[in-house]
Amino acid sequence: MPKAKETLLEIDLNALDNNYKYLTSKLKPETKVLAVVKAFAYGSDSVVIAKELVELGVDYFAVAYPHEGETLRDAKIETPILVLHPLPTNFGMIVNRCMEPSIYSRKMLEEFIAFAEEKNQTNYPIHLKFNTGLNRLGFVADDVPYITETLSKTQSIKVKSVFSHLAASEDLKEKEFTLKQIERFNEISDALVAKLGYKPLLHCANTSGIINYPEAHFDMVRTGIGIYGFGNDPEENKHLKPIGTLKTIISQIHKVEIGESVGYNRGFIAEKTTLSATLALGHADGIPRSYGKGKGWVTINGKKAPILGNVCMDMIMVDVTNIDCEEGDEAIIFGATTTAEELAAAINSISYELITAISQRVKRVVLRK
């Protein structure tokens, strides 16, 4: 790999291909795959990722909000897009750009039917979200009679899928809870399908559901974090490759004498002569201020350089006292060696938070060997 000359995020499409093929190897041939590309494809580049996944044969995409799906449509991506968290103010964009809303409450169902009827829609695809234990969004089992009665009164919409979301599928200590969620979903979907008179797609497995609960694969599975290289389990991570490597360079090296300080609020005070390297990224690039003062590190020339003092908006300082390096050398924040999962653990966080925080001002570079 060429050495970085500025702050950048390398996006490895070969790693993406590996992850997609590994996860789909766990599925029956007829099981559809929905790829979650919300939040700029988990901090990478939603258009680049979506186009590659289209080539790999993905069946569906999911975004959180419709403007994320609009970006895909602007890029000529025609694959169906499920909008996971639509709001009534978004209905126009959703329909105009041929996206499909998740309908999760009575209010949403009534308002979307009214909108669809006003726009003279027929059988517009919707997805019914049921809450089976996450307690975030979703209808409950008792809503089934109301839903089917309401749907029987209109031709404007048609149920494309029925789905739920597992709350703890990565934690095998919560297996009893997860199996109960799957059981509830089976009961709800059976009751709904019996009254609808046709069978929508059923799905409730996320990445960890794909790995740990084959009985929850149903007609389609959803994968987000898995395609980006994280399996929520050390053994599964051996089969997956992080697609993103965040890099920067050393801008300057300072010799800090005993008693001198580094950074805002004198966040680091040298107890011995220290070499401090200033790097060209900070919390405006996605490195939270919770790092520093002994938490977190970067890798320079194969060695760990702990973050000194407080993270600045555009810069961090790291300890290179025992590292042979010079100004202009590359520093790796996270990637295949030190993963985002490992680095996030240093501040009691998770890989999702770190990778999705990468600022849009960070240059993206797409790699394919």
N, C-alpha and C positions, 0 to 999 in steps of 0.2 A: 504494500500500500504506500502511495506517496505520502510524505510527511505533511502535516497541516501547516499552513502559513497564516492562518487566521482561525477564529472560532467557527466551527462547523459541526454539523451532524451528518455523519455518513449513514446512508440507508442501504442496507445490503439485501438486494432482491433474491440472491441465492439463499440467504437465510430464511427469507419469507417463504420461498418455494419449499424448502426443507420442512418448515413448521407446518405448512398447510398439508403437505403430503403425509407427514407423520400423524397429524390429528385425523385426517380423513381415512387413514389406514385402519382406524378403530371402528369405522362405521360400516354398516351394510351398504351395498352398492346403490340401493334405492333411496337412502337417507339424504335429504337435501342439506346444504350448508349455507348458513347465513353468517357473513363476516361483519363484525362490528367495526365501523370506521369513523366513529364519532371522535370528537376532540382532536381533529387533524390526524386521524388514524393513530390515536394514542401518542400524540406528540411528534409524529413523523411527517407524512405528507399524504393526505387522503386521496388525492387524484393519482399519484404515483402508485400507491398501494392498491387502490381499487382497480386500476387498469391491469396490474399484474394478476390480481385475483380473478378478473374476468378471463384472462388467458388460461388460468388454472382450472376454470370451470365452476366458479362459485355461483350459487343460485340466487342469493339475496344479499343485500346490504342493509345495515341498520345504522342510523344516526340518532343523536339525541334530539336535535332541533332541525327544523326544515331548511334553514339557511345552509346547514352543512350538506344536506342533500342537493340543494340548488347548485353548490359548487361542483358536485359530481355531474349533474345534468349539464352544466355549462361546459364540462369537459367531454360531452358527448357519450357519457356512460348511460346506457339504457336499461341496465339490470334493475329489477324491482328494488325499491328502497322503502323500508319500514322506518317511520318516524316514531321513536320510542316515547317522546314526551312532547306531543303537540299541545298547543294552546289555541283556543278559539280564534284569536287574532291571526293565527298562522294558516287557517283553513284555505284561504285564497291561494297562497303560495303552494301549499300541498297539492291542491287539485290542478293548478295551472302547470305545475312541473311533474305531474303524474307520479306523486309519491303516495304512500299508503299510511294512514294514521293508526297509531295504537289508541284504542278507545278504552278508557279505564274507569269510567264512572257514568252514572245515569245522566248527569248534567252534560258530559261530553257527548254521549250518545244522542241525546235529544238535540243538542246544538249542531252536531255534524249532520244529522238527518235533515234538519231544517235548512242548513246551508246547501246540502246536496240536492234537495228538492228545488230550492230556489235557482240553482244552476242547471236544473234539468238533467241531473245525472241518473244513470240507470246501472244498478249493480256495481257501484263504485266500491273497490276493495277496502275493507277495514280489517283490523286485527284486534281481537278482544283480549285484554290483559286481565288475568285473575290473580288475586292475592292469595297465596297459599301459606304464608308465614313470614315473608319479608316485611310486610306491613309498611310498604312505601307507596306504591300505586296499584290499583286494581279493583275490579269487582270482587264480590264474595259469592259463595255458592248460592246463597239465598236470592241473589239477583237473577239467576237463570230464568225463572218464569217471566219476570219483567222484561228481560232482554228479548226472549223469543216472542213474546206478545208484541213488543214494540217493533221488532223486525218484520213481523207478519203484516204490519200495517203500511209498509212502504216498499217500493221497488228501487229506491234510490241507492241503496247500499247492499253489499253482500259480504259475508264474513269470509275472509281469505285464510285467516289462521286464528287459532286459540292458543294462548301461551301463558306461562307463568315464569317466575324467576327463583332459582334455588338460592337460599340465603347462606349456606355454609357447606357447599359441596366439596370444597377443598379440605375441610376439617373432618377427618374420619372419626374423631371423637363425637361428632354430631351426626353420625350415620342414622341413628334412630329418628332424629328430627327431619333429616333429608328424605328418608324413606316415607315418612308421614306426609311430607310435602308432595312427593310423587303420587302417593295414594290419593290425596285430596284432588290433585290435578286429574287423575284418572276418573274419579267420581264426577267431578265438575264437567269434564269434557264428554263423558258418556251421557250425562243428563242433557247437556246442551245439544249434542249431535242428534240425540233421539228426537228432540223437539224441532230442530232446524229442518230435518229431512234431507240433509246433505252433509258431507264430511269435510270440514276445512282441514288445513294442515295443523298438526299439533306439535308444539315444541316447548321445552322447559329446560333443556340442558345447556349450561354455559361451558367454558373450557374445562373446568374441573368436573362438571357433570359428564362431559364426553369421556374423560379419563376414568372416573370412578364409578359411574352409574350407567352402564349400557342399557339397563331397563328403562332409562329416561330419555333415550335417543328419539323415540317416537318417529314422526315424519321428517323432522328437520332438527338440526342442532345449531346453536349460536356459539361462535368463538370470537373473543376479543383478545384478551391478553395472550392467549396461546399462540396466535399467529405472529405476535410481535416477539415471541421468544421466551415466555415465562409460563411454567406449568403449575405454579403454586405448590411445588413439591420437589425436593432435591433430586429424587430419582427421575422424575419426569423431565426436569430441566436438563438432564444429560442428553435427552433426545431432541431438545429444542435449542435454537440459536438466536440470541438477541439480534434484532435487525438493525439496531441503532448504536452507533459509537459516537459519543460526544467528545470533541477534541478542542484544544485551544493551544496557544503558544506562550512561552515566557517572554514578557515584554521587557522586564528589567530584573536584575539581581542586586540586592542590597546586603551589605554587611552590617548587622545589628549588634552593637556592643552591649555588654552587661548593663542592665538598667534602662536601656533604650526600649521604646515601644514600637508596635506596628499597628497601623490602622486606626479607625475611628474609636474613640473612647478608650484608647490605649488597651485594646482588647487582648494584646499579647505584650508582655514585658519580658525581655530576655534575661534569663538567669545565667546564661553562658553566651559566648559569642556565637551568633546564629547567622546563617545565610538565608535570606528571605527572597523568594522569587514571586514577582507579581504576574498574575495571569490575566488574560484578556476576556474574562467573563465574570458575571456576578449575579445578584438576585434578580436583576431585570432579564437575565437569560435563563432563569429557572433554577438557580442554586440558592435554596432558601437560607435565610439568616440563621436558622437553627443549626447550620453547620458552623465550623470554626470552634475555637477554644477547646481543642482536643477532640472534636467530633468531625469525622470525615477526612478524606484524603484524595489526592489525585496520583496518577502513576506517571513518572518521568524516567525515561530510559530504563524501564523495568523495575523501578523502585518506588515504594510508597512515599509520598510527600504530604505530611499532615497539614491541614488547613490552619493557618495562624490567625488569631484575632477574630474580628468580625468580618463577615462577608459584606462587601460594598455593592453598590448598585451595578457597577460595570467591571469590577475587579475582585479577585481574591488573592491572598498572599499565602504561600505555602513554604514549609521548611525544607530546604534543599541542602542543609549543612553536610549531609553525608552522601550526596548524590553528585556524580560527575556530570555537570550540565552547564549550558551557557544560554545567553539570551537568544531567542529564536527557536529554541528546542521545543518539541511537541510535548504537550501534557494531555493525557487521556483521563477524562472524568469518569466515564463508565463505558462499557462495551462488552466484549466477549470474555475478557480476563477478569477484571473487576466489573461485575454486573450491576445494573441499576438496583437489583434486589438486595445485593450485599451493601451497597452504599446507602440505600434507604434505611436499612436496618440500623445503621449507625445513629439515626435520629428517631428510631422507633416508628418508622414509616413503612411504606410499601412501594414496590416498583411502579405501580400505577401512578402514584402521586408524583414521583420524580420524572418519569418519562413524559407525562402529559403536561408538565410545567415548562417544558423547553420552549423558550420564547420564539415567536415568529420572526424576530430579527436575526436569529441564528441561521446562517446559510445552510441549506440542505444540499448534499451531494449524493447522487444515486450511484451505487456500485453494482456491477455485475461482472464476474470473472469470465 
